[in-house]
Amino acid sequence: MERTGEPGEAQAFSRAAVAVFRLNGRFTAALDRIALPSGLSAARWQILSTVAAEPQSVSAVARRVGTTRQSVQRIADVLVAQGLAAYRDNPAHRRAKLLAATERGAAAKREIDACLADLTRRLCERLGGEEEVRRTAEALWGLSGALSSLAAQGAATPVGAGSHPGDNLA
């Protein structure tokens, strides 16, 4: 039973969701400002960063970053057109090419990462240190994992919704 003056579970979760959406918007805006001089956006940097160390299929990138294959495909095609990434043959699958960063793409990523290091340092100072940042990250990863688990079980599908992939929270 909910006590007067205390937020219920739904209200607490709603506040957390709004905070995460706001945080995502602010991270995206900050990264867009940092990445723009290199000809990238936050979304392009995220995809390029995912394949910088090891080439991956578009589907694998989509799973890793938590978005659709089609969204990653559009961004991958732009990165390839910019000369920041290239498609390579995939020994494990004839039709699903691997996306890999080019040397130019790796250089752009390093440049952006250097700027991100400064932002990271300043954020850690504002938040009270590395330990507080670690606790925050653990809480966010925990929430992400719980949502993924519920979506995988079908529990995140709204009543009356079909089985369209976009209907789940994951």
MOZI-V566779 format. One record per backbone hydrogen bond with DSSP energy under -1.0 kcal/mol. CO is the residue of the C=O (numbers start at 1). NH is the residue of the N-H. E is the energy in kcal/mol with one decimal. If there is no record, write none. Layout:
BEGIN
CO&NH&E ; CO&NH&E
END
This chain:
BEGIN
3&6&-1.8 ; 8&12&-2.8 ; 9&13&-2.9 ; 10&14&-2.5 ; 11&15&-2.4 ; 12&16&-2.2 ; 13&17&-2.8 ; 14&18&-2.5 ; 15&19&-2.3 ; 16&20&-2.5 ; 17&21&-2.6 ; 18&22&-2.6 ; 19&23&-2.7 ; 20&24&-2.9 ; 21&25&-2.3 ; 22&26&-2.3 ; 23&27&-3.1 ; 24&28&-2.8 ; 25&29&-2.4 ; 26&30&-2.5 ; 27&31&-2.8 ; 28&32&-2.7 ; 29&33&-2.1 ; 30&34&-2.0 ; 31&35&-3.1 ; 32&36&-2.1 ; 35&38&-1.6 ; 35&40&-1.8 ; 36&39&-2.3 ; 41&45&-2.7 ; 42&46&-2.4 ; 43&47&-1.9 ; 44&48&-2.7 ; 45&49&-3.1 ; 46&50&-1.5 ; 47&51&-1.3 ; 56&99&-3.7 ; 57&61&-2.3 ; 58&62&-2.5 ; 59&63&-2.3 ; 60&64&-2.2 ; 61&65&-2.6 ; 62&66&-1.4 ; 62&67&-2.0 ; 68&72&-1.9 ; 69&73&-2.7 ; 70&74&-2.1 ; 71&75&-1.9 ; 72&76&-3.2 ; 73&77&-2.5 ; 74&78&-1.6 ; 75&79&-2.6 ; 76&80&-2.4 ; 77&81&-2.3 ; 78&82&-2.1 ; 79&84&-2.4 ; 79&85&-1.2 ; 80&83&-1.2 ; 84&102&-2.0 ; 86&100&-2.6 ; 88&98&-2.8 ; 90&93&-1.3 ; 95&97&-1.2 ; 98&88&-2.8 ; 99&56&-1.8 ; 100&86&-2.7 ; 102&106&-2.8 ; 103&107&-2.3 ; 104&108&-2.0 ; 105&109&-2.4 ; 106&110&-2.3 ; 107&111&-2.1 ; 108&112&-2.3 ; 109&113&-3.0 ; 110&114&-1.8 ; 111&115&-1.4 ; 112&116&-2.5 ; 113&117&-2.0 ; 114&118&-1.1 ; 115&119&-1.8 ; 116&120&-3.1 ; 117&121&-2.3 ; 118&122&-2.2 ; 119&123&-2.6 ; 120&124&-2.6 ; 121&125&-2.0 ; 122&126&-2.0 ; 123&127&-2.3 ; 124&129&-3.0 ; 129&133&-1.6 ; 130&134&-2.5 ; 131&135&-2.3 ; 132&136&-2.3 ; 133&137&-2.6 ; 134&138&-2.6 ; 135&139&-2.2 ; 136&140&-2.3 ; 137&141&-2.8 ; 138&142&-2.3 ; 139&143&-2.3 ; 140&144&-2.5 ; 141&145&-2.7 ; 142&146&-2.3 ; 143&147&-2.4 ; 144&148&-2.4 ; 145&149&-2.5 ; 146&150&-2.4 ; 147&151&-2.6 ; 148&152&-2.4 ; 149&153&-1.4 ; 150&155&-2.2 ; 151&154&-1.1 ; 154&157&-1.2 ; 158&161&-2.1 ; 164&167&-2.5 ; 165&168&-1.1
END
